């Protein structure tokens, strides 16, 4: 059990590092039309929500705080911890929904991502206002409402593809599934020979 937990923790850390790379670096390297659209996607939020969907509250909260600190550190914001609070509340909101509703359904996952996306963006912008800190440059240079709407749409689109990949990565039965498919393939070859 402990070995499985260590592997899941390692996979979560790798996903967070990849997400911070994509969020801070990749959007600037791509052409402006694609980079602007990717600027609305909050990859760290999507990883945090995915970890929260696995019904492990402590891991979800730690992932949320770690993702927020990473975001604040690499984005160069003056307010360290504001994003951490936003991701933490999003992880708590996601876990609260997951503890009530079974989330093996794509529609429920989409609704959870939508709620977390709106909550995270609103909390971060609210705390910037409350602390009197200048708002960060928004992805498209638009208003707060347009940022919330565009980030919601971008996060929903990206989450569908990302969660398919993460389901494969975090699947506890991936090795078993591979062995079974190999066995079935070998079994069908034997049948053809007879």
ABEGO torsion letter per residue (X at the ends): XAAAAAAAAAAAAAAAAAAAAAAAAAAAABBAAAAAAAAABBAAAAAAAAAAAAGBAAAAAAAAAAAAAAAAAAAGBABBGAAAAAAAAAAAAAAAAAAABBAABAAAAAAAAAAAAAAAAAAAAAAAAAAGBBBBBBAAGBBAAAAAAAAAAAAAAAAAAAAAAAAAAABAAAAAAAAAAAAAAAAAAAAAAX
